[in-house]
Amino acid sequence: MNLASTALLALAMSTDAFAAAVGKGTALQKPRWSEALRTGAIFGVIEAITPLVGWALGYAASSYVKDWDHWIAFTLLTVLGVRMIVAALQAPDEDDAEKPARHGFWLLAITGFATSIDAMAVGVGLAFLDVNILPVAVAIGFTTFIMVTLGVMVGRLLGNIAGRWAEAIGGILLIGIGTAILYEHLAVA
């Protein structure tokens, strides 16, 4: 996996977390940079760990599916991309409750984990491609940290619509990466 693919994958993996962060930012009363950095750190660490877990699970099973690895990666990335696009197109829920000044740690951790399930699935797919997962996981975690930190502040300014579009773009990027993996394998064969 080259640097450009790693960067695009990290960006794609961070867009659903960005969308959630925009929502978190809109749910707070004028969030400060300290809250945005805290939220970014929680999401970034979780998003870096989940592809490692997925990679370990996929690596354990890779010898059984070596002939189908490119199809598995393509399918996983396409399904995740379509899921992200569909989620982006659904109308956001409106909440009229009082806005808190800060979100609790466990709420952020659970939200971070929920948005990182796709990174775990990507880790599984990357194990089939024999990719060095550590730099990919670090790139995903760091990009998520930046995107979530900015997402909280964007949420303060723009509201929910920016997060929905970011998630749709992330889904399109995932489908593109999956298609490129499949094309690369089929063109060589």
RAWO-V191392 format. One record per residue. N is the residue number from 1. RES is the residue in one letter. SS is DSSP state (~ for helix, > for strand, _ for the rest). BURIAL is # if it has 16 or more other ideal C-beta (glycine too) atoms within 10 Angstrom, else .. D_LAST is the distance of its C-alpha to the last C-alpha in Angstrom with 1 decimal. Layout:
N_RES_SS_BURIAL_D_LAST, N_RES_SS_BURIAL_D_LAST
This chain:
1_M___#_17.8, 2_N___._19.8, 3_L_~_._23.4, 4_A_~_._23.0, 5_S_~_._20.7, 6_T_~_#_23.3, 7_A_~_._26.1, 8_L_~_#_24.8, 9_L_~_#_24.1, 10_A_~_#_27.6, 11_L_~_#_29.1, 12_A_~_#_27.6, 13_M_~_#_28.7, 14_S_~_#_32.2, 15_T_~_#_32.9, 16_D_~_#_34.0, 17_A_~_#_36.2, 18_F_~_#_37.5, 19_A_~_#_38.3, 20_A_~_#_40.2, 21_A_~_#_41.9, 22_V_~_#_43.1, 23_G_~_#_44.6, 24_K_~_#_46.2, 25_G_~_#_47.6, 26_T_~_#_49.2, 27_A_~_#_50.6, 28_L_>_#_52.5, 29_Q___._55.7, 30_K___._54.8, 31_P___#_52.3, 32_R___._52.8, 33_W_~_._50.2, 34_S_~_._51.1, 35_E_~_#_50.0, 36_A_~_#_46.8, 37_L_~_._45.9, 38_R_~_#_46.8, 39_T_~_#_44.6, 40_G_~_#_41.7, 41_A_~_#_42.0, 42_I_~_#_42.0, 43_F_~_#_39.0, 44_G_~_#_37.1, 45_V_~_#_37.7, 46_I_~_#_36.7, 47_E_~_#_33.5, 48_A_~_#_32.6, 49_I_~_#_33.3, 50_T_~_#_31.4, 51_P_~_#_27.8, 52_L_~_#_28.8, 53_V_~_._30.0, 54_G_~_#_26.9, 55_W_~_#_24.7, 56_A_~_._26.9, 57_L_~_._26.6, 58_G_~_#_22.9, 59_Y_~_#_22.5, 60_A_~_._24.8, 61_A_~_._22.6, 62_S_~_#_19.2, 63_S_~_._19.0, 64_Y_~_._19.6, 65_V___._16.7, 66_K_~_._13.9, 67_D_~_._11.4, 68_W_~_._12.6, 69_D_~_#_13.3, 70_H_~_#_11.5, 71_W_~_#_13.2, 72_I_~_#_16.4, 73_A_~_#_16.5, 74_F_~_#_15.9, 75_T_~_._18.6, 76_L_~_#_21.0, 77_L_~_#_21.0, 78_T_~_#_21.4, 79_V_~_._24.2, 80_L_~_#_25.9, 81_G_~_#_25.7, 82_V_~_._27.2, 83_R_~_#_29.8, 84_M_~_#_30.8, 85_I_~_#_31.1, 86_V_~_._33.2, 87_A_~_._35.4, 88_A_~_#_36.0, 89_L_~_._37.1, 90_Q___._39.6, 91_A___._43.2, 92_P___._44.3, 93_D___._47.2, 94_E___._50.5, 95_D___._52.6, 96_D___._56.2, 97_A___._57.0, 98_E___._58.5, 99_K___._56.0, 100_P_>_._56.0, 101_A___._56.1, 102_R___._53.4, 103_H___#_50.8, 104_G___._51.0, 105_F_~_._48.6, 106_W_~_._47.4, 107_L_~_._46.9, 108_L_~_#_44.6, 109_A_~_._42.8, 110_I_~_._42.2, 111_T_~_#_41.0, 112_G_~_#_38.8, 113_F_~_#_37.3, 114_A_~_._36.8, 115_T_~_#_35.0, 116_S_~_#_32.7, 117_I_~_._31.3, 118_D_~_#_28.3, 119_A_~_#_27.9, 120_M_~_#_28.0, 121_A_~_#_25.2, 122_V_~_#_23.1, 123_G_~_#_23.9, 124_V_~_#_22.6, 125_G_~_#_19.2, 126_L_~_#_19.1, 127_A_~_#_19.9, 128_F_~_#_16.6, 129_L___#_14.8, 130_D___._17.2, 131_V___#_19.1, 132_N___._22.6, 133_I_~_#_24.5, 134_L_~_._27.9, 135_P_~_._27.6, 136_V_~_#_25.8, 137_A_~_#_28.7, 138_V_~_#_31.3, 139_A_~_#_29.9, 140_I_~_#_29.9, 141_G_~_#_33.4, 142_F_~_#_34.8, 143_T_~_#_33.5, 144_T_~_#_34.9, 145_F_~_#_38.2, 146_I_~_#_38.5, 147_M_~_#_37.4, 148_V_~_#_39.8, 149_T_~_#_42.6, 150_L_~_#_42.4, 151_G_~_#_41.8, 152_V_~_#_45.1, 153_M_~_#_46.9, 154_V_~_#_45.2, 155_G_~_#_46.3, 156_R_~_#_49.8, 157_L_~_._49.6, 158_L_~_._47.4, 159_G___._47.2, 160_N_~_#_44.5, 161_I_~_._42.9, 162_A_~_#_41.0, 163_G_~_#_39.4, 164_R_~_#_38.2, 165_W_~_._36.5, 166_A_~_#_34.9, 167_E_~_#_33.4, 168_A_~_#_32.0, 169_I_~_#_30.4, 170_G_~_#_28.9, 171_G_~_#_27.4, 172_I_~_#_25.8, 173_L_~_#_24.4, 174_L_~_#_22.9, 175_I_~_#_21.2, 176_G_~_._19.9, 177_I_~_#_18.5, 178_G_~_#_16.8, 179_T_~_._15.4, 180_A_~_._14.2, 181_I_~_#_12.5, 182_L_~_#_10.7, 183_Y_~_._9.9, 184_E_~_._8.8, 185_H_~_._6.3, 186_L_~_._5.1, 187_A_~_._5.6, 188_V_~_._3.8, 189_A___._0.0
